Amino acid sequence: MNLIHFGLNSKQAVEELENNTNIYDPDIWGALVAEMSGIAEGQIISTRELFELKPGMVLADGIKDVNNILLLTKGRELSEASLMKLLNYNKITKLKVPVEIIESNG
């Protein structure tokens, strides 16, 4: 299926494909999203579960809850405080996971 021929721009096509990321190779998916997002050479996008996040990690995409409320924006560097808030928030209202972060390739 060619989503661009259905009238979607490239960003919308990637968003549509995100609904089925579990059927794609994570490395290939990360490379595609990095290319579309303008991630610098030598960086990749990887996915992490909430408990794997650490201070200093940079978000490749915003973090939303299951109600689609944006909690942290794309490009934000995680801090101890933001991680504590996310973990506490997740106890009340679940977050959409996994979370996409930007990492150095290597």
TIPAVO-743716 format. One record per residue: x, y, z of N, C-alpha, C, O in turn. Coordinates in steps of 0.02 Angstrom, whole numbers, plus 50000, padded with zeros to 5 digits. Layout:
BEGIN
XYZXYZXYZXYZ ...
# end
This chain:
BEGIN
500424994250000500005000050000500455006250000500905006750041 500335010849955500715017049951500285022649981499835025149948 500425024450042500025029250078500055036250049499585040150054 500615037950018500675044549988500205045249929499935050649916 500095039749892499615039949837498895040649861498455042449823 498775039249925498115040149954498015047349978497505048950009 498505051749964498425058849981498755060850046498665066550069 499135056350078499475058050139500165060950124500495058650078 500375065950163501055068150156501505063250193501255058650226 502165064050187502615059050216502535058550291502575052950318 502435064050326502345063750399501705059950416501705055850462 501165061250381500535057850393500605050350377500305046150411 500985048750326501085041650308501455038050364501265032450382 501975041250393502335038150449501865037350509501875032150542 501455042450522500985041950578500495036150567500315032650615 500275035250506499815029650491500165022950501499865018250528 500795022450481501165016350490501305014750563501385008950582 501335020050605501455018950677500925014550709501055011450761 500345014250679499815009950706499985002550701499664998350733 500495000950661500684993950650501434992850660501724988550627 501754996650705502474996050713502694989150736503274987250725 502254985350766502444978750790502594973850734502874968450746 502404975450672502544970850616503184972750579503374969150532 503504978250599504114980450565504724978950608504684978950669 505294977850575505924977050610506074983550647506074988850616 506214983250713506324989450752506894993750726506854999850729 507424990650700507984994550674507794998250610507975004050600 507434994850567507204997950504506715003550520506755008950491 506255002150565505755007250584506105013350614505935019050597 506595012250658506965017750688507325021850636507345028050640 507625018550586507985022050533507505026250491507675031950473 506915023550475506425027350436506195033450474506175038950446 506025032650537505785038250577506335043450586506205049450584 506955041150595507515045750602507595049850538507695055950541 507555046650481507615050150418507055055250410507175060950389 506455053250426505875057750420505895063350472505635068750460 506205062150529506225067050583506825071650579506865076550616 507295070250534507875074350529508385073250585508755077750603 508405067150612508885065450664509585065750634509695063750577 510055068250673510745069050649511065062350632510885057150660 511545062650586511915056550569512265053950632512535057950671 512275047550640512585044550699512105043750757512295041350810 511475045850746510975044950798510425040350771510305040150711 510115036850816509555032450799508995033650848509085036550901 508415031350828507835031450873507725024350897507685019750857 507675023550963507535016950990506945017551037506765023051059 506645011951052506075011951097506275009151164506675004451169 505985011951216506115009851284505455009451322504995013351311 505435004651367504875004451413504975009851466505535012351475 504455011551500504485016951550505025015751602505385020351621 505085009651627505565008051679506295008451654506755008551694 506395008551588507065008851559507325015951548507905016951533 506885020851556507085027851544507555030251598507485028451656 508035034451578508535037051623508615044551612508485047051557 508835048151664508975055351655509485056351600509965052551594 509395061551561509845063151506509615060451439509855062851388 509165055651438508895053151374508465058651343508145062551378 508475058851276508105063951239507535060551202507625055451169 506945063451207506345060551176506345061751100506425067451078 506245056451062506175057050990505465058750971505335061250916 505015057551016504305059251006504015060951073504295059051125 503475064651073503155066451136502895060351173502755055151143 502825061151238502525055851279501805057851293501655063351316 501355053251277500635054351286500345049051331500615043551337 499785050651362499425045551400498925042151354498865043951295 498575037151380498105033251338497525037551313497165035451267 497425043351342496905047951320497175052951268496835057651249 497795051751247498135055851197498315062851221498385067451181 498385063651286498605070051315499365070251315499685065751342 499635075451284500365076251280500635078451347500435083551375 501105074451374501405075951439502105078951433502265083751468 502505076351388503175078951374503265079351299503055074851263 503585084651276503645085851204504265082551174504755081051209 504235081551109504795079051070505405083551081505345089651083 505995080451088506605084251097506785085851169507325088451182 506345084251215506455085751285506965080851315506925074851303 507425083451353507895079251389507585077351456507355081651494 507585070951470507275068551532507715070251593508325069751590 507385072151646507725073551710507455068751762506965065251751 507785068651820507525064551876506805066551892506375062351902 506685073151894506015075651912505495073551860504955071351879 505655074251795505165072351744505035064851746504465062751734 505545060851760505445053551764504995051751824504555047551818 505115054951880504685053651940503965055451925503505051751943 503855061151892503175063351875502845058251828502265056651836 503225055851778502955050951731502755044451767502215041751755 503195042051810503045035951846502435036651891502025032151895 502375042351925501795043551967501165044351926500635041651945 501205047951871500635048951827500385042251800499785040951795 500855037851783500695031351755500315026851804499965022251783 500385028251868500005024451919499265026051916498835021951933 499105032151893498405034451891498105033551821497575030651812 498465036151772498255035651702498835032851662499375035751661 498725027251629499255023851593499525028051536499165031751503 500185027451525500515030851471500565026251411500545020151417 500605029351351500725025451290501455023451290501905027751292 501575017051288502265014451286502315009551228501795006751208 502895008251202503545010751225503645018051205503265020851166 504175021051233504355027951222504945028151173505405024151179 504915032751125505465033251077505975038451101505795044051118 506615036451101507145040951122507675041251067507735036751025 508075046551069508625047451022509265045051056509415047151112 509625040751022510255038151049510805038750997510675039250938 511425038751021511995038450976512045031450948511915026550984 512205030850886512275024350853512975021750864513435023450826 513055017750915513715014950926513915014450997514465012151012 
# end
